[in-house]
Amino acid sequence: MEVYAQIDYTDDKDYVEPLLLSALHNHLPSILLQPPPTSTSKSLTWTSYESLDFPALLSSPTSLFNAYIIRKALIRKHYLLTTLQNYTTKYPHSILKKAAPVSVAFEVDYAEFLDEALVEAYELLESLEKNEGCAEKEWWILKPGMSDRGAGIRLFSTMEELQAIFEEWEEDSDEEDEDARSDGEDKEKKGDGIITSRLRHFVAQTYIPPVLLPPKSPSSTRKFHIRTYVLAYSALKIYVYKNMLALFAAKEYTPPSPTEQDLSAHLTNTCLQSGIHDGSVIPFWKLPNSFDVPEEQLEKWYAQIREITSEVFKAAVSGGRIHFQPLPNAFEIFGFDFLIGEDGDVRILEVNAFPDFKQTGEEEKELVAGLFDGVVGVIKPFFGGEEVVDERMDKVLDMQVGVF
């Protein structure tokens, strides 16, 4: 059967698209890189979210496209928080009860209204009050709900510190307004990648002290998180790509402190690291080569990641499918970020749509190539072929979800 494909991977095109095309030709050798001649032709569209013609694709059950229309329950921090809280209230024995850090969501437009915005943030207010005059403080991490790639993240332990963060953003916003009036250019975007005029939704999470892996050779001990690529296919199968990545912070870890301005020891997003940092990206299963960590421990962490990922999608579906709507002729690759606490348990940090593959780097490019190969192997049956059994693609959920 002839398969038609429209491929235009606009993000990191030079890095990603050759890998994607190679996977397509490997599994679908008869694929034609051109628009389908008729509405009933089997076709694949793989492009940016903004470029997808959802009305046309929804009306064509023979077309497969690379994103779900509605998935805010996963990819927006404040929606994800609500999704997990609602689910764990209903299912208190779920692994998500511990895997989701204590978090509060709030909305604020101006720094002067911060007190009002936090009226119902009981856990946060109680913690900040206890921290006053206390030597060992409980730290919190502030994340703008609409940001990505680590933009706008701040640490705080007192109400005074939190207030100062919002006042800083407000001052920057005022300066941007002056710039816009003086030269007519759009200068909303700050140096840390945040668009201040869109800062309204926020999530505050308890700062999880991380597990630190002892390096085998003399080296700094750095914080890390695990990037896991997850494939959601149709309505609904979930696959975890086993070849995960450990992403390390640029600087040696030190506990948070009130005088700390540089967050390089705490932020593990490689896109925030300037210059070359050897060892910032290491394949998860190769960690024992560089650190004193047994493979058995990696297996335990992976088992938790499998279960957490499955439960996250169950939670998203259980929300009445208002903010997550699986479709039979769609699939999507998500980037799940996990942190391992010093207690040895895995926590979920966030879920990213259209993950930044280029940050994997040239050295581990084959890992990304393997992901695309595995994804195409999974979606192959849509075009009449047999699903490819690939041990790298670990199915963690297979459930029937009705379509509206």
Contacts in CASP RR format, 6 or more apart in sequence:
PFRMAT RR
TARGET T0000
AUTHOR 0000-0000-0000
METHOD contacts of the structure
MODEL  1
MEVYAQIDYTDDKDYVEPLLLSALHNHLPSILLQPPPTSTSKSLTWTSYE
SLDFPALLSSPTSLFNAYIIRKALIRKHYLLTTLQNYTTKYPHSILKKAA
PVSVAFEVDYAEFLDEALVEAYELLESLEKNEGCAEKEWWILKPGMSDRG
AGIRLFSTMEELQAIFEEWEEDSDEEDEDARSDGEDKEKKGDGIITSRLR
HFVAQTYIPPVLLPPKSPSSTRKFHIRTYVLAYSALKIYVYKNMLALFAA
KEYTPPSPTEQDLSAHLTNTCLQSGIHDGSVIPFWKLPNSFDVPEEQLEK
WYAQIREITSEVFKAAVSGGRIHFQPLPNAFEIFGFDFLIGEDGDVRILE
VNAFPDFKQTGEEEKELVAGLFDGVVGVIKPFFGGEEVVDERMDKVLDMQ
VGVF
1 30 0 8 1.000
1 42 0 8 1.000
1 383 0 8 1.000
1 384 0 8 1.000
2 30 0 8 1.000
2 32 0 8 1.000
2 41 0 8 1.000
2 42 0 8 1.000
3 28 0 8 1.000
3 30 0 8 1.000
3 31 0 8 1.000
3 32 0 8 1.000
3 42 0 8 1.000
3 43 0 8 1.000
3 44 0 8 1.000
3 383 0 8 1.000
4 31 0 8 1.000
4 32 0 8 1.000
4 34 0 8 1.000
4 35 0 8 1.000
4 36 0 8 1.000
4 37 0 8 1.000
4 41 0 8 1.000
4 42 0 8 1.000
4 43 0 8 1.000
4 44 0 8 1.000
5 24 0 8 1.000
5 28 0 8 1.000
5 31 0 8 1.000
5 32 0 8 1.000
5 33 0 8 1.000
5 34 0 8 1.000
5 43 0 8 1.000
5 44 0 8 1.000
5 45 0 8 1.000
5 46 0 8 1.000
6 33 0 8 1.000
6 34 0 8 1.000
6 35 0 8 1.000
6 43 0 8 1.000
6 44 0 8 1.000
6 45 0 8 1.000
6 46 0 8 1.000
6 47 0 8 1.000
7 17 0 8 1.000
7 20 0 8 1.000
7 21 0 8 1.000
7 24 0 8 1.000
7 33 0 8 1.000
7 44 0 8 1.000
7 46 0 8 1.000
7 47 0 8 1.000
8 46 0 8 1.000
8 47 0 8 1.000
8 48 0 8 1.000
8 51 0 8 1.000
9 16 0 8 1.000
9 17 0 8 1.000
9 20 0 8 1.000
9 46 0 8 1.000
9 47 0 8 1.000
9 48 0 8 1.000
10 47 0 8 1.000
10 48 0 8 1.000
10 51 0 8 1.000
11 48 0 8 1.000
11 354 0 8 1.000
11 356 0 8 1.000
12 356 0 8 1.000
12 357 0 8 1.000
12 358 0 8 1.000
15 357 0 8 1.000
15 358 0 8 1.000
15 365 0 8 1.000
15 368 0 8 1.000
16 357 0 8 1.000
16 358 0 8 1.000
16 368 0 8 1.000
16 372 0 8 1.000
19 365 0 8 1.000
19 368 0 8 1.000
19 369 0 8 1.000
19 370 0 8 1.000
19 372 0 8 1.000
20 46 0 8 1.000
20 372 0 8 1.000
21 33 0 8 1.000
22 369 0 8 1.000
22 372 0 8 1.000
22 373 0 8 1.000
23 369 0 8 1.000
23 370 0 8 1.000
23 372 0 8 1.000
23 373 0 8 1.000
23 374 0 8 1.000
23 375 0 8 1.000
23 376 0 8 1.000
23 377 0 8 1.000
24 31 0 8 1.000
24 44 0 8 1.000
24 376 0 8 1.000
25 31 0 8 1.000
26 373 0 8 1.000
26 376 0 8 1.000
27 373 0 8 1.000
27 376 0 8 1.000
27 377 0 8 1.000
27 380 0 8 1.000
27 388 0 8 1.000
28 376 0 8 1.000
28 380 0 8 1.000
28 383 0 8 1.000
31 44 0 8 1.000
35 43 0 8 1.000
36 42 0 8 1.000
36 43 0 8 1.000
36 63 0 8 1.000
39 59 0 8 1.000
39 60 0 8 1.000
39 62 0 8 1.000
40 60 0 8 1.000
40 62 0 8 1.000
41 62 0 8 1.000
42 62 0 8 1.000
42 63 0 8 1.000
42 382 0 8 1.000
42 383 0 8 1.000
42 384 0 8 1.000
43 60 0 8 1.000
43 62 0 8 1.000
43 63 0 8 1.000
43 64 0 8 1.000
44 63 0 8 1.000
44 64 0 8 1.000
44 65 0 8 1.000
44 66 0 8 1.000
44 379 0 8 1.000
44 383 0 8 1.000
45 52 0 8 1.000
45 53 0 8 1.000
45 57 0 8 1.000
45 63 0 8 1.000
45 64 0 8 1.000
45 65 0 8 1.000
45 66 0 8 1.000
46 65 0 8 1.000
46 66 0 8 1.000
47 66 0 8 1.000
48 354 0 8 1.000
49 67 0 8 1.000
49 353 0 8 1.000
49 354 0 8 1.000
52 65 0 8 1.000
52 66 0 8 1.000
52 67 0 8 1.000
54 65 0 8 1.000
54 69 0 8 1.000
56 63 0 8 1.000
57 63 0 8 1.000
57 65 0 8 1.000
57 329 0 8 1.000
58 69 0 8 1.000
58 327 0 8 1.000
60 329 0 8 1.000
61 328 0 8 1.000
61 329 0 8 1.000
62 329 0 8 1.000
63 329 0 8 1.000
64 329 0 8 1.000
64 330 0 8 1.000
64 331 0 8 1.000
64 379 0 8 1.000
64 382 0 8 1.000
64 383 0 8 1.000
65 329 0 8 1.000
65 330 0 8 1.000
65 331 0 8 1.000
66 330 0 8 1.000
66 331 0 8 1.000
66 332 0 8 1.000
66 333 0 8 1.000
67 330 0 8 1.000
67 332 0 8 1.000
67 353 0 8 1.000
67 354 0 8 1.000
68 232 0 8 1.000
68 324 0 8 1.000
68 325 0 8 1.000
68 326 0 8 1.000
68 327 0 8 1.000
68 330 0 8 1.000
68 332 0 8 1.000
69 325 0 8 1.000
69 327 0 8 1.000
69 330 0 8 1.000
70 322 0 8 1.000
70 323 0 8 1.000
70 324 0 8 1.000
70 325 0 8 1.000
71 316 0 8 1.000
71 323 0 8 1.000
71 324 0 8 1.000
71 325 0 8 1.000
71 332 0 8 1.000
71 353 0 8 1.000
72 79 0 8 1.000
72 323 0 8 1.000
72 324 0 8 1.000
73 79 0 8 1.000
73 80 0 8 1.000
73 82 0 8 1.000
73 83 0 8 1.000
73 315 0 8 1.000
73 316 0 8 1.000
73 319 0 8 1.000
73 322 0 8 1.000
73 323 0 8 1.000
73 324 0 8 1.000
74 80 0 8 1.000
74 83 0 8 1.000
74 312 0 8 1.000
74 313 0 8 1.000
74 316 0 8 1.000
74 324 0 8 1.000
74 334 0 8 1.000
74 351 0 8 1.000
74 353 0 8 1.000
75 334 0 8 1.000
75 351 0 8 1.000
75 352 0 8 1.000
75 353 0 8 1.000
76 145 0 8 1.000
76 146 0 8 1.000
76 201 0 8 1.000
77 105 0 8 1.000
77 143 0 8 1.000
77 144 0 8 1.000
77 145 0 8 1.000
77 201 0 8 1.000
77 203 0 8 1.000
77 350 0 8 1.000
78 105 0 8 1.000
78 145 0 8 1.000
78 201 0 8 1.000
78 202 0 8 1.000
78 203 0 8 1.000
79 323 0 8 1.000
80 350 0 8 1.000
80 351 0 8 1.000
81 100 0 8 1.000
81 103 0 8 1.000
81 104 0 8 1.000
81 105 0 8 1.000
81 203 0 8 1.000
82 105 0 8 1.000
83 312 0 8 1.000
83 315 0 8 1.000
83 316 0 8 1.000
83 319 0 8 1.000
83 323 0 8 1.000
83 324 0 8 1.000
84 96 0 8 1.000
84 100 0 8 1.000
84 312 0 8 1.000
84 315 0 8 1.000
84 348 0 8 1.000
85 100 0 8 1.000
86 315 0 8 1.000
86 318 0 8 1.000
86 319 0 8 1.000
87 94 0 8 1.000
87 96 0 8 1.000
87 311 0 8 1.000
87 314 0 8 1.000
87 315 0 8 1.000
87 318 0 8 1.000
87 319 0 8 1.000
88 94 0 8 1.000
88 96 0 8 1.000
88 97 0 8 1.000
88 100 0 8 1.000
88 315 0 8 1.000
90 318 0 8 1.000
94 311 0 8 1.000
94 315 0 8 1.000
95 304 0 8 1.000
95 307 0 8 1.000
95 308 0 8 1.000
95 311 0 8 1.000
96 308 0 8 1.000
96 311 0 8 1.000
96 312 0 8 1.000
96 315 0 8 1.000
96 348 0 8 1.000
98 345 0 8 1.000
98 347 0 8 1.000
99 304 0 8 1.000
99 308 0 8 1.000
99 311 0 8 1.000
99 345 0 8 1.000
99 346 0 8 1.000
99 347 0 8 1.000
99 348 0 8 1.000
100 347 0 8 1.000
100 348 0 8 1.000
101 205 0 8 1.000
101 206 0 8 1.000
101 208 0 8 1.000
101 347 0 8 1.000
101 349 0 8 1.000
102 123 0 8 1.000
102 205 0 8 1.000
102 206 0 8 1.000
103 203 0 8 1.000
103 204 0 8 1.000
103 205 0 8 1.000
103 206 0 8 1.000
104 118 0 8 1.000
104 121 0 8 1.000
104 123 0 8 1.000
104 124 0 8 1.000
104 203 0 8 1.000
104 204 0 8 1.000
105 201 0 8 1.000
105 202 0 8 1.000
105 203 0 8 1.000
106 117 0 8 1.000
106 118 0 8 1.000
106 121 0 8 1.000
106 202 0 8 1.000
106 204 0 8 1.000
107 117 0 8 1.000
107 200 0 8 1.000
107 201 0 8 1.000
107 202 0 8 1.000
108 114 0 8 1.000
108 117 0 8 1.000
108 166 0 8 1.000
108 200 0 8 1.000
108 202 0 8 1.000
109 200 0 8 1.000
110 166 0 8 1.000
110 170 0 8 1.000
111 163 0 8 1.000
111 166 0 8 1.000
111 167 0 8 1.000
111 169 0 8 1.000
111 170 0 8 1.000
114 162 0 8 1.000
114 163 0 8 1.000
114 166 0 8 1.000
118 124 0 8 1.000
118 125 0 8 1.000
121 204 0 8 1.000
124 140 0 8 1.000
124 204 0 8 1.000
125 159 0 8 1.000
127 138 0 8 1.000
127 140 0 8 1.000
127 206 0 8 1.000
128 140 0 8 1.000
128 157 0 8 1.000
128 158 0 8 1.000
128 159 0 8 1.000
128 162 0 8 1.000
130 138 0 8 1.000
131 137 0 8 1.000
131 138 0 8 1.000
131 157 0 8 1.000
131 158 0 8 1.000
132 158 0 8 1.000
137 157 0 8 1.000
137 158 0 8 1.000
138 157 0 8 1.000
138 206 0 8 1.000
138 207 0 8 1.000
139 155 0 8 1.000
139 156 0 8 1.000
139 157 0 8 1.000
139 206 0 8 1.000
139 207 0 8 1.000
139 256 0 8 1.000
140 155 0 8 1.000
140 156 0 8 1.000
140 157 0 8 1.000
140 162 0 8 1.000
140 204 0 8 1.000
140 205 0 8 1.000
140 206 0 8 1.000
140 207 0 8 1.000
141 153 0 8 1.000
141 154 0 8 1.000
141 155 0 8 1.000
141 204 0 8 1.000
141 205 0 8 1.000
141 206 0 8 1.000
141 207 0 8 1.000
142 152 0 8 1.000
142 153 0 8 1.000
142 154 0 8 1.000
142 155 0 8 1.000
142 156 0 8 1.000
142 162 0 8 1.000
142 165 0 8 1.000
142 202 0 8 1.000
142 203 0 8 1.000
142 204 0 8 1.000
143 150 0 8 1.000
143 152 0 8 1.000
143 153 0 8 1.000
143 202 0 8 1.000
143 203 0 8 1.000
143 204 0 8 1.000
143 205 0 8 1.000
143 350 0 8 1.000
144 151 0 8 1.000
144 152 0 8 1.000
144 194 0 8 1.000
144 198 0 8 1.000
144 199 0 8 1.000
144 201 0 8 1.000
144 202 0 8 1.000
145 201 0 8 1.000
145 202 0 8 1.000
145 203 0 8 1.000
146 198 0 8 1.000
146 199 0 8 1.000
146 200 0 8 1.000
146 201 0 8 1.000
147 193 0 8 1.000
147 194 0 8 1.000
148 352 0 8 1.000
149 193 0 8 1.000
149 269 0 8 1.000
149 271 0 8 1.000
149 272 0 8 1.000
149 356 0 8 1.000
150 267 0 8 1.000
150 269 0 8 1.000
150 271 0 8 1.000
150 272 0 8 1.000
151 192 0 8 1.000
151 193 0 8 1.000
151 194 0 8 1.000
152 192 0 8 1.000
152 193 0 8 1.000
152 194 0 8 1.000
153 263 0 8 1.000
153 267 0 8 1.000
154 165 0 8 1.000
154 263 0 8 1.000
155 207 0 8 1.000
155 256 0 8 1.000
155 260 0 8 1.000
155 263 0 8 1.000
155 266 0 8 1.000
156 162 0 8 1.000
156 165 0 8 1.000
157 256 0 8 1.000
157 258 0 8 1.000
158 258 0 8 1.000
161 258 0 8 1.000
162 204 0 8 1.000
169 194 0 8 1.000
169 196 0 8 1.000
169 199 0 8 1.000
172 190 0 8 1.000
172 196 0 8 1.000
173 196 0 8 1.000
173 197 0 8 1.000
176 187 0 8 1.000
176 188 0 8 1.000
176 190 0 8 1.000
176 196 0 8 1.000
176 197 0 8 1.000
179 185 0 8 1.000
179 187 0 8 1.000
180 186 0 8 1.000
180 187 0 8 1.000
180 188 0 8 1.000
188 195 0 8 1.000
188 196 0 8 1.000
188 197 0 8 1.000
188 198 0 8 1.000
189 195 0 8 1.000
190 196 0 8 1.000
207 256 0 8 1.000
208 339 0 8 1.000
208 341 0 8 1.000
208 347 0 8 1.000
209 255 0 8 1.000
209 341 0 8 1.000
209 342 0 8 1.000
210 223 0 8 1.000
210 224 0 8 1.000
210 253 0 8 1.000
210 339 0 8 1.000
210 340 0 8 1.000
210 341 0 8 1.000
210 342 0 8 1.000
211 340 0 8 1.000
211 341 0 8 1.000
211 342 0 8 1.000
211 344 0 8 1.000
212 221 0 8 1.000
212 222 0 8 1.000
212 223 0 8 1.000
212 253 0 8 1.000
212 342 0 8 1.000
213 221 0 8 1.000
213 224 0 8 1.000
213 287 0 8 1.000
213 291 0 8 1.000
213 292 0 8 1.000
213 293 0 8 1.000
214 221 0 8 1.000
214 291 0 8 1.000
214 292 0 8 1.000
214 293 0 8 1.000
215 221 0 8 1.000
215 290 0 8 1.000
215 291 0 8 1.000
215 292 0 8 1.000
216 290 0 8 1.000
216 291 0 8 1.000
216 292 0 8 1.000
217 290 0 8 1.000
220 251 0 8 1.000
220 252 0 8 1.000
220 253 0 8 1.000
221 252 0 8 1.000
221 253 0 8 1.000
222 248 0 8 1.000
222 249 0 8 1.000
222 250 0 8 1.000
222 251 0 8 1.000
222 252 0 8 1.000
222 253 0 8 1.000
222 265 0 8 1.000
223 248 0 8 1.000
223 249 0 8 1.000
223 253 0 8 1.000
223 265 0 8 1.000
223 266 0 8 1.000
223 268 0 8 1.000
224 246 0 8 1.000
224 247 0 8 1.000
224 248 0 8 1.000
224 249 0 8 1.000
224 268 0 8 1.000
225 246 0 8 1.000
225 247 0 8 1.000
225 268 0 8 1.000
225 337 0 8 1.000
225 338 0 8 1.000
225 339 0 8 1.000
225 349 0 8 1.000
226 244 0 8 1.000
226 245 0 8 1.000
226 246 0 8 1.000
226 247 0 8 1.000
226 284 0 8 1.000
226 301 0 8 1.000
226 305 0 8 1.000
226 337 0 8 1.000
226 338 0 8 1.000
226 339 0 8 1.000
226 340 0 8 1.000
226 346 0 8 1.000
227 244 0 8 1.000
227 245 0 8 1.000
227 246 0 8 1.000
227 247 0 8 1.000
227 335 0 8 1.000
227 336 0 8 1.000
227 337 0 8 1.000
227 355 0 8 1.000
228 240 0 8 1.000
228 241 0 8 1.000
228 244 0 8 1.000
228 305 0 8 1.000
228 309 0 8 1.000
228 335 0 8 1.000
228 336 0 8 1.000
228 337 0 8 1.000
228 338 0 8 1.000
229 240 0 8 1.000
229 241 0 8 1.000
229 244 0 8 1.000
229 333 0 8 1.000
229 334 0 8 1.000
229 335 0 8 1.000
229 336 0 8 1.000
229 355 0 8 1.000
229 371 0 8 1.000
230 238 0 8 1.000
230 239 0 8 1.000
230 240 0 8 1.000
230 241 0 8 1.000
230 309 0 8 1.000
230 333 0 8 1.000
230 334 0 8 1.000
230 335 0 8 1.000
230 336 0 8 1.000
231 238 0 8 1.000
231 239 0 8 1.000
231 241 0 8 1.000
231 331 0 8 1.000
231 332 0 8 1.000
231 333 0 8 1.000
231 334 0 8 1.000
231 374 0 8 1.000
231 375 0 8 1.000
231 378 0 8 1.000
231 393 0 8 1.000
232 238 0 8 1.000
232 313 0 8 1.000
232 326 0 8 1.000
232 331 0 8 1.000
232 332 0 8 1.000
232 334 0 8 1.000
233 239 0 8 1.000
233 331 0 8 1.000
233 378 0 8 1.000
233 379 0 8 1.000
234 326 0 8 1.000
234 327 0 8 1.000
234 328 0 8 1.000
234 329 0 8 1.000
234 330 0 8 1.000
234 331 0 8 1.000
234 382 0 8 1.000
235 326 0 8 1.000
235 327 0 8 1.000
235 328 0 8 1.000
235 400 0 8 1.000
235 401 0 8 1.000
235 402 0 8 1.000
235 403 0 8 1.000
236 313 0 8 1.000
236 317 0 8 1.000
236 326 0 8 1.000
236 397 0 8 1.000
236 398 0 8 1.000
236 399 0 8 1.000
236 400 0 8 1.000
236 401 0 8 1.000
237 378 0 8 1.000
237 395 0 8 1.000
237 397 0 8 1.000
237 398 0 8 1.000
238 309 0 8 1.000
238 310 0 8 1.000
238 313 0 8 1.000
238 395 0 8 1.000
238 396 0 8 1.000
238 397 0 8 1.000
238 398 0 8 1.000
239 378 0 8 1.000
239 393 0 8 1.000
239 394 0 8 1.000
239 395 0 8 1.000
239 396 0 8 1.000
240 305 0 8 1.000
240 306 0 8 1.000
240 309 0 8 1.000
240 393 0 8 1.000
240 394 0 8 1.000
240 396 0 8 1.000
241 371 0 8 1.000
241 374 0 8 1.000
241 392 0 8 1.000
241 393 0 8 1.000
241 394 0 8 1.000
242 285 0 8 1.000
242 302 0 8 1.000
242 391 0 8 1.000
242 392 0 8 1.000
242 393 0 8 1.000
242 394 0 8 1.000
243 283 0 8 1.000
243 284 0 8 1.000
243 285 0 8 1.000
243 367 0 8 1.000
243 370 0 8 1.000
243 371 0 8 1.000
243 392 0 8 1.000
244 283 0 8 1.000
244 284 0 8 1.000
244 285 0 8 1.000
244 302 0 8 1.000
244 305 0 8 1.000
245 281 0 8 1.000
245 282 0 8 1.000
245 283 0 8 1.000
245 284 0 8 1.000
245 360 0 8 1.000
245 364 0 8 1.000
245 367 0 8 1.000
246 281 0 8 1.000
246 282 0 8 1.000
246 283 0 8 1.000
246 284 0 8 1.000
246 287 0 8 1.000
247 268 0 8 1.000
247 269 0 8 1.000
247 270 0 8 1.000
247 280 0 8 1.000
247 281 0 8 1.000
247 359 0 8 1.000
248 268 0 8 1.000
248 277 0 8 1.000
248 279 0 8 1.000
248 280 0 8 1.000
248 281 0 8 1.000
248 282 0 8 1.000
249 264 0 8 1.000
249 265 0 8 1.000
249 266 0 8 1.000
249 267 0 8 1.000
249 268 0 8 1.000
250 264 0 8 1.000
250 265 0 8 1.000
250 267 0 8 1.000
250 272 0 8 1.000
250 273 0 8 1.000
250 277 0 8 1.000
250 280 0 8 1.000
251 262 0 8 1.000
251 264 0 8 1.000
251 265 0 8 1.000
252 265 0 8 1.000
253 265 0 8 1.000
253 266 0 8 1.000
254 260 0 8 1.000
254 265 0 8 1.000
256 266 0 8 1.000
264 272 0 8 1.000
264 273 0 8 1.000
269 359 0 8 1.000
270 277 0 8 1.000
270 280 0 8 1.000
270 281 0 8 1.000
270 359 0 8 1.000
271 356 0 8 1.000
271 359 0 8 1.000
273 280 0 8 1.000
279 290 0 8 1.000
281 359 0 8 1.000
281 360 0 8 1.000
281 361 0 8 1.000
281 363 0 8 1.000
281 364 0 8 1.000
282 290 0 8 1.000
283 364 0 8 1.000
283 367 0 8 1.000
284 298 0 8 1.000
284 302 0 8 1.000
285 295 0 8 1.000
285 298 0 8 1.000
287 293 0 8 1.000
287 298 0 8 1.000
288 294 0 8 1.000
288 295 0 8 1.000
288 298 0 8 1.000
301 340 0 8 1.000
301 344 0 8 1.000
301 346 0 8 1.000
304 345 0 8 1.000
304 346 0 8 1.000
305 336 0 8 1.000
305 338 0 8 1.000
305 346 0 8 1.000
306 394 0 8 1.000
306 396 0 8 1.000
307 396 0 8 1.000
308 338 0 8 1.000
308 346 0 8 1.000
308 348 0 8 1.000
309 336 0 8 1.000
309 396 0 8 1.000
309 397 0 8 1.000
310 396 0 8 1.000
310 397 0 8 1.000
312 336 0 8 1.000
312 348 0 8 1.000
312 351 0 8 1.000
313 397 0 8 1.000
314 397 0 8 1.000
314 399 0 8 1.000
316 323 0 8 1.000
316 324 0 8 1.000
317 324 0 8 1.000
317 326 0 8 1.000
317 399 0 8 1.000
317 401 0 8 1.000
321 401 0 8 1.000
321 404 0 8 1.000
325 403 0 8 1.000
325 404 0 8 1.000
326 401 0 8 1.000
326 403 0 8 1.000
327 403 0 8 1.000
328 403 0 8 1.000
329 382 0 8 1.000
331 375 0 8 1.000
331 378 0 8 1.000
331 379 0 8 1.000
332 353 0 8 1.000
333 354 0 8 1.000
333 355 0 8 1.000
333 371 0 8 1.000
333 375 0 8 1.000
334 351 0 8 1.000
334 352 0 8 1.000
334 353 0 8 1.000
334 355 0 8 1.000
335 351 0 8 1.000
335 352 0 8 1.000
335 353 0 8 1.000
335 355 0 8 1.000
336 348 0 8 1.000
336 350 0 8 1.000
336 351 0 8 1.000
336 352 0 8 1.000
337 348 0 8 1.000
337 349 0 8 1.000
337 350 0 8 1.000
337 351 0 8 1.000
337 352 0 8 1.000
338 346 0 8 1.000
338 347 0 8 1.000
338 348 0 8 1.000
338 349 0 8 1.000
339 346 0 8 1.000
339 347 0 8 1.000
339 349 0 8 1.000
340 346 0 8 1.000
340 347 0 8 1.000
341 347 0 8 1.000
357 368 0 8 1.000
360 367 0 8 1.000
360 368 0 8 1.000
370 392 0 8 1.000
371 392 0 8 1.000
373 390 0 8 1.000
374 388 0 8 1.000
374 390 0 8 1.000
374 392 0 8 1.000
374 393 0 8 1.000
375 393 0 8 1.000
377 387 0 8 1.000
377 388 0 8 1.000
377 390 0 8 1.000
377 393 0 8 1.000
378 387 0 8 1.000
378 388 0 8 1.000
378 390 0 8 1.000
378 393 0 8 1.000
380 386 0 8 1.000
380 387 0 8 1.000
380 388 0 8 1.000
381 387 0 8 1.000
END
